[in-house]
Amino acid sequence: MARGRGRSFGRGDAYIKPKEIIRKIKEKPTSENAISWGGIFQDITRHKIELARANMLALFSMLATISLPLLLPLLVDEVVLNEPGRLVPILQKVLPPYLENTYGYVIFITVFSVCLRFIGLGLDIMQTRIFSIISKGIIYEIRIKALNYLRRVSVGEFETLGAGKIANHFTTDINTIDDFMSAALSKFLIGALSLIGVIFVMLWISPLLTLFLVLFNPLVGILSQKLGKYIKGLKQKENQSVEVFQSSLTETFEAIRQIKVSNREEQFFSQLDDFSKDVRHSSMRFSWLNDTAERLSMFVFMFGFDIFRAFAIALVAVTTLTIGEMFAMIGYLWFTLGAVQSVLQIQYSFHSANGALERINNLLSMPYEKDFKCEINPFERGEPVSLKVENLGFSYNVNDPVLRKVSLHLEAGKKIGIKGESGCGKSTLVQVLMGLYHKTEGDIYYDGVPLEKIGYKMIRENVATVMQHPSQLNTTLRNNLCLGVDYEEDELWDALKVAQLDETVMGMPKKLDSNIGNRGVRMSGGQLQRLAIARALLTKPNILILDEATSALDEKTEEKLHKSLNKNFPKITSLIIAHRSSALKQADLVYEMKDGKLLKV
């Protein structure tokens, strides 16, 4: 009499029929990069030897434990009721005379049962280990495939979907698939074999009672399924409320400084109070109704158990079914609970795993960043190179172009400045030059070589860009400087000195090994900008692009920095984008960006 969902109600999983699971397994991948259940199970079947070994262990585990509910009840017939049987004669052959009594038989069978359980446990652990190795290996391949794909996805796609959401899908959804794989490979096999074995034993004991169980059991399953669907809807509402609350909470805490200086704590935290009330209401409703559903499910199960027990007692009275066999059937009824739960749980968890796989495939359908093979390397001489842009256009949508026929010529070793109001397209121009966004028209040349013959990888290796708000990692200053590349200690300090940051770092407790905190919170905005400049200079770039890179510096520090740059990198080609005129003093020629167009000043 399976309870169906049982403790699984709170998870809010849906039920998928076996035919639906088989259909999804047979489905072909929707694209070349998509991951399908058929492909996953093909990967599983590659481990034939390991699977055969695990199946044998599962079979032996079932054989070791299948007789346990039958042993003690048989003693009731043969020892307590003195009815003839086969168990006591066997025990009389193996036990010494002083144990040939009721207590001796019970003690021996109890110890024997514990030993069988221990053997079954050991075999289960061994087969679970084999299945875990197989499933973790397949999950590792999925994770690596997704990583290799995401590294080629365009920045625009990351910005549209959100890095946090992508990271959540990448971790939570893959873990969900991992959980299902582990359960599907190990628990399902043990549960199915145990269920088959138990049914055969029960048919051998009492076909009529077994038939009653098989006919009555679906009624409990149907009720559990309906309750599960209702609870699932309540759980979804609770999850939505929690998601809205968490999103608002994160935004509030991230903007807490602005909120406080604007004296808006009351408004924002009042909104959080409202969201908290929604969470309380939905959680409260889900909690008590979920508990009610579980109790109702248990009530239905116990009702079925009472009917089964009454029917068994009636069979003892009118058929050859003995009292011991009746106890054995009741024992097997409870024995089947775990087996049925394991089999049914596969169907429930497949719903979550299938949804997770669909979300992973959505990530794997994100457009690649467009790139080109490097045919000519204009940077290989190590000398300053020129930058030329002709009729460059870019737009996020067709009706609203951001860059309109932009043209400029930056000669090798020269400095060009670009000024303009916020939102006029200055930073967009930089991101198009670096390939973060793809131009919709026009041409870009580095030292006379078109971008398409160089490739973004080569360009990014030789053209360094410093943004107004540079990204920093929550790690040491050294790691933020190196970004995965090994540099000599002297090189790091030389770059810091040019960026006017060496004295600041010398004053830190651990110097280069000081942690700068999340998003560089332990450093000021000006220090973070200088850190980014030092990081760019470490690459010894042929072209340096400063996009509002000194906006947080005072004019004195900014002047010293530019003098240091001119002294240590006298021939470097530079593109300086800034609001302040002080930053543009270094430029040989200044342009103004207005309405997506570039005009000479």
N, C-alpha and C positions, 0 to 999 in steps of 0.2 A: 504494500500500500504506500506508494511513493508520495512524498509530500510535494514533489515538484520543486518549487522555488525555495521553500524553507527560509534559511538565513539569507538567501540571495535577494530577497525582496528589496532591501535597502539599496541595492546597487542600481536598480532601475534598468536592468538589461531587458531587451526584448527577446522574444522567442522566435527562432527561425527554424522552419521545418527541415528535416533531413534532406528532402528533395531539393530545397533551395540551396542548401550547403553544397550538395553535389553539383547543382547547376553552376554555382559560382566557381567551383573548383575547375569545371570544364571550360569556363569562359576564357577566351583568348585575350591577351593584353590589348588595351585600347591604343597603345602607341609603342614605339620601339623602346622607350625608357620606362614604361609602366611596369609595375610589379604585379603579378597575378598569383592567385592561390594555386593555379595549376603549376606555375613555374616553381613556387615554393615547395610543393609536394614532389615535384620532379627532383628538386635538390635533395629532398629527404631520401628519396629512393636510391640516390647515388651511394648512400651508406648501407649497402646491402648486408655486409658482414655484421656490422654493429646492430642493425635492425633485427637480424636473425638471432643474434645473441640476446638482445633485449626481449624479444618475443618468447624465447625459450625460458628466460628467467621469469617472465610474467606468467607463463603457463605453469611452471613448477611452483610459483608462489600460490597460484589458485589451487593447485592440487594439494598443497600443504595445508591450506586453511579451509577447504571446502567441507571437510567432515566435522569441523569443530562444533557446530550447533547440534550435531547428531549424537555425539559421544555420551555426554552426561544424561540426556533424556533416555537413552537406551538402558542406562543403569536403573532408571526408575522401573522399567518393565521387568528387567531380569533380576534385580537385587531387591528392590522394595516390594514389588508385586509378585515376585517368584514365578514369573512367566518364562517359559523356555525361550532361549535366544542363542545368538552366536558370539556375543561379546564376552560374556563371563567364561565360557569354555576356553577362549583364547587367552584371557587373563590368567586362568588357572595354570596354563602351560608356561607362562613367563614369570609369574610372581612366586616368591617363596611361600611356604605354607602359612607362616605367621601373618601374611598380608592378604590371605584369601578370606576376607570378610568385607562387610559393607564399607568400613572406614578405609581399609587398604585399597579397595577398588576405586573409591572416590578420590583418594589422595593420588593414586597412580594416574588416573584419567586426567585429573586437574594438572598435574605436573607435565603429563604428555601434551595436553592442550597448550600450555604455556610455551613448551618447546616448539610446537608447530607454529604458534603465533610468532615466536622469535625468528624461526627460519623464514616464515613468510615476510616478516619485516625486513630481514636482511636481503632477501631476494628483491623486494620492492625497492629498497634503497639502491641496490646495484643497477637495476634496470632504469630507475629514474636518473641515475648518474649518466648512463649511456645516452638516454634521450636528451638530457640537459646539454651534454657536449655537442650533440647533433644540432639541437635548436639554437644554442648560443652561437655556434659557428655560422648558421644560416642568417641569424639576426645580425651578426657582425658583417656579413657580406652585404646585407641590405643597408646597413648604416654607412658602410664605405661607399656603396654605390650612390647613396643620397648625398654624401659629402662631396664626392667627385662631381656630381651634377651641380650642386649648389655653388661650388666655387666658380662655375662658369656662367651663373645667372647674372643678369645685368643689375646694376645698382638701382635703377628705376623700379624694378620688380620688388627688390627688397624694401624700398621706401614705400611702395604702394601697399604691400601686404603687411609690412611691419616686421622688424627683426625679432622682436619679442614673440610674436605669433609664430613665426617660422621656427624659432628655437623651441617653442612649446610643442609644436607638431613633431619636430625632429626628435625630441626626447620622449614626451608622454606617449605619443602615438606608436612609436617604435617599441616602447616598453609594453604597451598594450598588446601588440602583436606578439611580443616575446612571451608574455604571460599566457596567451592563448596557445602558442606553439608548445610550451612546456606542458600545459594541461592536456592538449590534444594528443601529444605523443606518449605520455606516460599514464596519466589517470584514466584516459579513455580505454586504453588497452586492458588495464587491470580491471576496471569496472565492467567492461563488456565480457571478459572471460569469466569473471566471478558471477555475473548475472546468468550467463549461459550455464555454468556449472551448477548454480543453485537451482535453476529451473529443472534441470535434469534430475537432480536429487529429489526435489519436491514432487516431480511427476512419479518418481519411483516409489515415494512414500505414499502419496495420495493424489491421484490424477484429478479427482473431483474437487478437492480443496484447492488445488493449484489452478484449476479452471475458474473457480469462483474468484480467486485473487486476480487473475488476468482480466476477467470481465469487469470487476469492480474498480480496479486501479485507474483506468482512464478517466473515470468521473472525478477523481481527486485531481488528476493532472489538468483537466479542462478548467476546473475552478481555480487552480493555482495560476494557470495561464492568464485567465481573465483578470484576476487580482493583480498579477504582475504588470499587465498593460496599463491598468489604472494607476498603479503606484509609479510606473515609469513616467507618466504625464506629470504627476506631482513632483517627482524628482527633477524633471526638466525645468519646471517653473522655479524650483528652489535654486537650481544651478544658475539660471538666468539672473535671478535676484542677487546671488552671491557675485556673479561676474560683473554686474553693473556696479555693485558696492566696491569691489576690489579695484575696478578701473577708476572710479571716482576717488577712491582712497589714494591710489598711486599718484594720480594727477595732482591731488591736493598736497601730498607730501613733497612731490618734486618741485612744486611751485610755492612751497611754504614761505620762502623769503619774500617773494613778491606779494603773497597774500597778506603777510604781516605788515610790510611797509605800506600797503594800500589800505590797511585796517579793514580787511574783508574776512576776518576769521569767522565772524558770526554767520555770514552768508554761506560760506563754504562748508563749515561744520554743521550748520543747520541742514544743508542738503545731505550731508553724510548721515545725519540723524534720520532723515526721511528714508534714505536707502536702507538703513539699518532696520527700520520698522518693516519695510517690505521683506527683508531677509527673515526677520523674526516671524512674520505672519506665514510666509511660505514654508519656512522650516518647521514651525509649530504644527501646521496642518499636515505636512508630509510625515513628521515624526509620529504623531498619534495615529494617523491613518495607516502608516506603514506597520506600526506595532499591532494595530487592530487586524490588519490583513494577515500578519504572521500568526497571530493567535487564532484567527479564523481558520487559517490553513491547518494549524495544529489540531484545532477542534475537529475539522473534517477528517483529518487523518486518524485521530483517536476514535472518532465515531466509526470509521471504516474498520479500525483494529478491533473494536468491540464486536462489530458484526461478524468479522472474520473469526474471532475467538468463540463467539456463540455458535457459529456454524460448525467450527471444529469440534466443540463439545457435543453437538448434536450428532456428528458423524461417529464420534466414539461410541455413542449410545446405540446407533443403528447399523454400523458397519464394523469391519474388522480393524479399523484404525485404533491403535492402542493409545493409552495416556502418554506414554513416553514419546510416541511418534507425533502426537498432538503438540507436546512441548517443543519437539524438534521443529515442527512446521512454524510454530510461533517464533522460535529462535531464528529460523531462516528468513522469516518475514522482516525481522529487524536487520538481519545480515544483508538483505537486499537494499536497504535504505542507502547505505554508502555507495553501493554499486550503481544504483539508479541515479543517485545524485551526481555521481561522477560523469555518467553518460549524458544526462540532461544538461549539466553545466557546460558541456562542450557547445551545445546548441545556444545556450544563453550567451556565453562569452564570445561566440563567433560573431554575434551582432556587433559587439564593441570592437572586436578585431577587424571586422570587415569595414566598419566606419573609419577606423584608424588607417587602414590600408588605402581607402579612397582619398583620405586627406594627404597621405604621403604621396600618392600618385598625382594629386593636384600640385604638390610642390615640384614633382618631377616633370610637370607639363609647363612650368614657367619658362618663358623664352630665354634662350641662351644670350649671353652678351656677344654681340657681333664682333668678330676678330678676324685678323688677316695674317697670313703666313709671312714671315720676314724674308723678303727677297734681297733687299739692300739695307745695310746698316750705315746710316749717315753719321753715327756717333763713334764709330770704331777708331777714328783718328785721335780721339781724345781732345780735339780742339773745339772752340766755340762754334755753334751752328746757328743758322738763321731759322726764323719761323715766318711762314707766309700763309695768309688766309685770304681766300678769294670767294666773294659772294656767298658767305656761309649763312645757312638758314637752319633754324631749329624751332620746333613747336611741340608742346605737349598734346595739343589737338589741332586739327587742320585750320580751324577758324580763329585761332588765337596764337599767332607766331610770336615767339620770344626774341629770336634773333632774325633780323631782316637784312639780307644781302651785306653781311659784315665783311669788310676787307681791311687787312693791315699787313705791313711788311716790317718785321723786326730783324734788323741785320745782325750778323754774328758779332757778339761782344758788345752790343748796344743795349740800352735800357729804354723801354717804352712804358709810359704810364697811362692808365685808363681811370677816369673819374666818372662819377654819375650818381644819381639818386638811387636809393634802395629800390630793388625790384625792376631796375631798368634792363637787367640781363648780364651784368658783369660776371657774376659767379657762374651763371649758366654757360657763358663763353668758355670759362676755364674748364668746366666739367665736360664740355664737348671736345675741347682740345685733348683732354686726357682719356676720352672714350667712355666716361661714365654715362654720358648721354650720346646718342648717335645723331649726327647731323642729318637733316632732311634734304639739304641741297648744298652745293658749293664744294670747295676743295681746301685741304690743309696740307701744307708742305713743310717738311723739316729738312733744311739745307737743300731745298730743291727737289726732294724725294717725296712723292705723294704718300700720305698716311697709309693707304691700302697696300703699299709695297714694303712698309716697315713693320706694321703690327703694333697693337697696343702694349703688348708685353715689353717690347724693346723700347717703346716710347716712355713707359712708366719707369723703366730702369734707368733712364738717362735724363728725364725731365722731372724735377722735384717740385711739388706743389705744397704750399703752406696755406691752409684755410684760416678764416677768421676765428672759427671755433674748432680748433683741432681736437680730434678724438684722442683720449688717453685711456690706458688700461689700468685697472686696479691692481697694480703691481709696483715693482721698484722703478726708480728713475732710470736705472741702467737698462732694464728691459724695455722701457718706453722709448729710450734712445735707439736701441739696437733693433727692436722689432724682429727678433729671430735670427739676426745676422751677428756673427762674432766680429768685434772690433777690438783693436789694441786699446789699452787704458789711455795711452797718450792721445790717440785719435779722439776719444770721447772728450777728454779735457780740452783739446784744441778746439773742437766744435763748440763746446760750452763757452769757451773764452770768446770766440768770434760772436756768439749769440748774446754776449754780455750776461751770462748766467753762471759762470764759474764760481764767483764769490758767493753767490746764494747757495750753491750746492755744497761748497766747502763748509758753510755754516750749518748744514744739516747734520743731525746726530750720526747717521750712517752714510752720509755723503751719497755716492752713487747708488748705494743699496738701500736708501730710504724709500719707504712706500709712500706714494703720492695720493693714495686713497681712490675711492670710486669717482671716476670722471675727473681725477686730479683735484679733488676737493681740498687737499692740504696745500695747494699752491694757488697763487693769485692768477687772475686772467692774463696779466702781462707775463708772468713767469711761465705759464703754460704755452703762450705764443712763442716765447723765446726757446722753450724746450722743443717745440715743433720745428723751429728754424734750425736749431742744432741738429735735430734728427735728419732734416733734409740735406744739410751740408755734409753729413757723414757719407752720403752716397756719391759725393763729388760730381754733382750734376753738370750737364752741358748747358741746360737751360733751367733757370730758377723762376718760378711763378709765385708771387706773394699776393694772395687774395685777402686784402684787409688784414694782413698778418701782423701788423704793428698797431692796430687800432686801440689796443688796451695799454699801450706804452705811453709814458709821458714824453714830451718832445725832446727832452735832454737825452733820455735813454735811447729813444728812436734814432737820434742823430748819431750817437756813439755807435749804435749797431750798424747803421749804414756805412759809416766810415770804416768800421772793422771789416764789413763785407767787401767794400771797394779795395781795401788794402790786401786782404787775403785771397780774394777772388776777383782780380782786376779785369779779367777778360770774359767773365761769365755773361751769357746772354740773359737778360732779365725782363720779365713782364710784371709791372707793379700796378696793382689795382687798389685804389684807396679813396676815401672820402676827403681826408685831410691833405691840404696842400703841402704840409711838411714832408709827407712820405713821397710826394711826387717831385721833390726838388732834385732827386737823383736821376730823373728820367731825361733822356736826350730829346724825347718827343712825347707830347701828351695828347691823348684822344679823350673825347667825351662820349659816353654811351647814353643815348637818349631814345626811348621808345624802340629799343632793339636795334638801333642803328649806331654806327661808329663814325664820329665826326672829328676832324682835326681841330685842335684848339689854336 
